[in-house]
Amino acid sequence: MSHKVLVIEDEPTLARLLSYNLTQEGYETTVIDHGAEGLQAALQRSFDLIILDIMLPGLNGFEILTKLRQNGIRTPIIILTARNAEEEVVQGLKHGADDYITKPFGVAELLARVSAVLRRTQLDEGKATVESNEKVISAGELSIFPEKYEVILNGESVPLRPKEFEVLLYLVQRPGMVVTRDDLMNIVWGFDYIGGQRTVDVHVSSLRKKLELGQQSVQIESIRGVGYKLVMPKKLGSSSK
């Protein structure tokens, strides 16, 4: 069965280019040229992937991203950004995008990124069905449930995006060990991920903000020029000699 792709793009020439090449590759493609209408389609219908422009009439791409994730829609999303618009990329990833393509782009790059995101999604779904040996992983005030992609901090659920959860899980399973950006990129995003290491930094930064509410929460330390290390909280009353 072919994958269903929703394209939310208001520039007619680009929309036709996307639709034609995706259809030629065997994808079932739906194109919508208005932000609010695209959001409704994504909320009401099931898609395997969404390609989303940032500048749209009605609602912009960031607003659509936020509303979809708030409504529990985990469909992978690739955003379309202007060349050299690093701020747009960072904003998009923070709002829940899975990948990005800078305009103008080639057909080969488009198809490669679409294929890579869909492949990673299938692998993630496969991993979620495998029974974990540990039902709960505890780290300080954190309780991590690998099977449910759920994190509890001080009795409150912490809303993490799937990739944020996987980064946290990988670090928690290696407390005190330095994990390189390349390791995180390969394990969490896959060896075929085309994006840069900036993606890892954005997700770690977002993780820190969401975990800093705990008085005894784990800490993610930056190791300059290398990567990150998860530091377990010290027990109350302990002292270093």
C-alpha positions as CSV (number, residue, x, y, z in Angstrom):
1,M,0.0,0.0,0.0
2,S,1.4,3.4,-1.0
3,H,2.2,6.0,1.7
4,K,-0.1,9.0,2.0
5,V,1.6,12.4,1.9
6,L,-0.1,15.7,2.7
7,V,1.6,18.7,1.1
8,I,0.6,22.1,2.5
9,E,2.1,24.7,0.1
10,D,0.6,27.8,-1.4
11,E,3.1,28.5,-4.2
12,P,1.5,26.9,-7.3
13,T,4.7,26.0,-9.1
14,L,6.3,24.4,-6.1
15,A,3.1,22.6,-5.1
16,R,2.9,21.1,-8.6
17,L,6.6,20.1,-8.5
18,L,6.1,18.3,-5.1
19,S,2.9,16.6,-6.2
20,Y,4.2,15.4,-9.5
21,N,7.5,14.0,-8.2
22,L,5.9,12.3,-5.2
23,T,3.2,10.8,-7.3
24,Q,5.8,9.5,-9.8
25,E,7.6,7.9,-6.9
26,G,4.4,6.0,-5.9
27,Y,3.1,8.2,-3.1
28,E,-0.5,9.1,-2.7
29,T,-0.4,12.9,-2.6
30,T,-2.9,15.5,-1.3
31,V,-2.0,19.2,-1.9
32,I,-3.7,22.0,0.1
33,D,-2.7,25.7,-0.4
34,H,-4.1,27.2,2.8
35,G,-2.8,26.9,6.3
36,A,-6.1,26.5,8.2
37,E,-7.5,24.0,5.6
38,G,-4.2,22.1,5.7
39,L,-4.5,21.9,9.5
40,Q,-8.0,20.6,9.3
41,A,-7.0,17.9,6.8
42,A,-4.1,16.8,9.0
43,L,-6.4,16.6,12.1
44,Q,-9.3,14.8,10.4
45,R,-7.5,12.4,8.0
46,S,-4.7,9.9,8.4
47,F,-1.4,10.6,6.6
48,D,2.0,9.0,6.7
49,L,3.9,12.2,6.2
50,I,3.3,16.0,6.0
51,I,5.4,18.4,3.9
52,L,4.8,21.8,5.3
53,D,5.8,25.3,4.1
54,I,6.4,27.9,6.8
55,M,4.9,30.9,5.0
56,L,1.2,30.2,4.4
57,P,-2.1,32.1,4.3
58,G,-4.5,31.5,7.2
59,L,-2.0,29.9,9.6
60,N,1.8,29.7,9.2
61,G,3.7,26.5,9.5
62,F,4.8,27.1,13.1
63,E,1.2,27.5,14.2
64,I,0.2,24.3,12.3
65,L,3.1,22.4,13.9
66,T,2.1,23.5,17.4
67,K,-1.5,22.7,17.0
68,L,-0.9,19.2,15.5
69,R,1.5,18.2,18.3
70,Q,-0.8,19.7,21.0
71,N,-3.6,17.5,19.5
72,G,-1.4,14.4,19.8
73,I,-0.8,14.1,16.0
74,R,2.6,12.4,15.7
75,T,2.7,12.2,11.9
76,P,6.2,13.0,10.8
77,I,6.6,16.5,9.3
78,I,9.2,17.9,6.9
79,I,9.2,21.7,6.8
80,L,10.2,23.8,3.8
81,T,12.4,26.8,4.7
82,A,14.2,29.5,2.9
83,R,18.0,29.1,2.2
84,N,20.2,30.4,5.0
85,A,17.2,30.7,7.3
86,E,18.7,28.9,10.3
87,E,16.3,30.5,12.7
88,E,13.4,29.0,10.8
89,V,15.0,25.5,11.0
90,V,15.6,25.8,14.7
91,Q,12.0,27.1,15.3
92,G,10.6,24.3,13.2
93,L,12.5,21.6,15.1
94,K,11.5,23.1,18.4
95,H,7.8,23.1,17.4
96,G,8.0,19.4,16.5
97,A,9.2,19.0,12.9
98,D,11.1,15.8,12.1
99,D,13.3,17.2,9.3
100,Y,13.6,20.2,6.9
101,I,14.4,21.0,3.3
102,T,15.8,24.4,2.3
103,K,14.5,26.0,-0.9
104,P,15.4,25.7,-3.7
105,F,16.0,22.0,-3.6
106,G,16.6,19.2,-6.1
107,V,14.2,16.3,-6.7
108,A,16.7,13.8,-5.6
109,E,17.2,15.5,-2.2
110,L,13.4,15.8,-1.7
111,L,12.8,12.1,-2.4
112,A,15.8,11.0,-0.3
113,R,14.5,13.0,2.7
114,V,11.0,11.7,2.3
115,S,12.2,8.1,2.1
116,A,14.5,8.6,5.1
117,V,11.8,10.1,7.4
118,L,9.3,7.4,6.5
119,R,11.9,4.6,7.0
120,R,12.9,6.1,10.5
121,T,9.2,6.2,11.4
122,Q,8.7,2.6,10.5
123,L,11.7,1.6,12.6
124,D,10.5,3.7,15.6
125,E,7.1,2.0,15.4
126,G,8.8,-1.4,15.2
127,K,10.9,-0.6,18.3
128,A,7.8,0.5,20.2
129,T,6.3,-2.9,19.8
130,V,9.2,-4.8,21.2
131,E,8.8,-5.7,24.8
132,S,11.3,-3.9,27.0
133,N,13.2,-5.8,29.7
134,E,12.6,-2.9,32.1
135,K,9.1,-1.6,32.4
136,V,10.3,1.5,34.3
137,I,13.6,3.2,34.3
138,S,14.2,5.5,37.4
139,A,16.7,8.4,37.4
140,G,16.4,10.8,40.3
141,E,12.9,12.2,40.2
142,L,12.4,10.8,36.7
143,S,10.4,7.7,35.9
144,I,10.7,6.7,32.3
145,F,8.4,4.2,30.6
146,P,10.1,2.9,27.4
147,E,7.1,1.1,26.0
148,K,4.7,4.1,26.4
149,Y,7.2,6.9,25.4
150,E,6.2,8.5,28.7
151,V,8.3,10.4,31.3
152,I,7.1,11.4,34.8
153,L,8.8,14.1,36.8
154,N,7.7,14.8,40.4
155,G,4.5,13.0,39.6
156,E,3.7,15.1,36.6
157,S,3.8,14.0,33.0
158,V,6.5,15.6,30.9
159,P,5.4,16.2,27.3
160,L,8.3,15.1,25.1
161,R,8.5,14.7,21.4
162,P,9.4,11.2,20.2
163,K,13.0,12.2,19.3
164,E,13.4,14.0,22.6
165,F,12.3,10.9,24.4
166,E,14.7,8.7,22.5
167,V,17.6,11.1,23.2
168,L,16.8,11.1,26.9
169,L,16.4,7.3,27.0
170,Y,19.8,6.7,25.3
171,L,21.6,9.1,27.7
172,V,19.8,7.7,30.8
173,Q,20.9,4.2,29.9
174,R,24.5,5.4,29.9
175,P,24.8,7.6,33.0
176,G,28.2,9.4,33.3
177,M,29.3,8.3,29.8
178,V,30.1,10.9,27.2
179,V,27.9,10.4,24.1
180,T,29.0,12.1,20.9
181,R,26.7,14.0,18.7
182,D,27.4,11.5,15.9
183,D,26.3,8.6,18.2
184,L,23.1,10.4,19.0
185,M,22.5,11.3,15.4
186,N,23.0,7.7,14.2
187,I,21.1,6.0,17.0
188,V,18.1,8.3,17.2
189,W,17.8,9.7,13.7
190,G,19.5,6.8,11.8
191,F,22.6,6.5,9.6
192,D,20.8,7.8,6.6
193,Y,19.7,11.1,8.2
194,I,20.7,14.0,6.0
195,G,20.3,16.8,8.5
196,G,23.2,18.3,10.6
197,Q,24.2,18.0,14.2
198,R,22.3,21.2,15.0
199,T,19.3,18.9,15.2
200,V,20.8,17.1,18.2
201,D,21.7,20.4,19.9
202,V,18.1,21.7,19.5
203,H,16.6,18.6,21.0
204,V,19.0,18.5,23.9
205,S,18.3,22.2,24.6
206,S,14.6,21.5,24.6
207,L,15.1,18.5,26.9
208,R,17.0,20.5,29.5
209,K,14.2,23.1,29.7
210,K,11.6,20.4,30.3
211,L,13.6,18.6,32.9
212,E,14.9,21.6,34.9
213,L,11.8,21.8,37.1
214,G,12.9,18.9,39.2
215,Q,15.0,19.7,42.3
216,Q,16.8,16.3,41.9
217,S,16.4,15.9,38.2
218,V,19.2,14.5,36.0
219,Q,21.5,17.0,34.3
220,I,22.6,16.9,30.7
221,E,26.1,18.4,30.5
222,S,27.7,19.6,27.3
223,I,31.2,18.3,26.6
224,R,32.7,20.9,24.4
225,G,33.5,19.8,20.9
226,V,32.3,16.2,21.6
227,G,28.8,15.7,22.8
228,Y,26.8,15.3,26.0
229,K,26.9,13.4,29.3
230,L,24.0,12.6,31.6
231,V,24.8,13.3,35.3
232,M,22.7,11.6,38.0
233,P,21.5,13.8,40.9
234,K,23.3,13.5,44.2
235,K,21.4,12.0,47.0
236,L,20.3,14.4,49.7
237,G,22.7,14.5,52.6
238,S,25.6,13.2,50.5
239,S,28.9,15.1,50.5
240,S,32.0,14.9,48.5
241,K,35.4,14.5,50.2
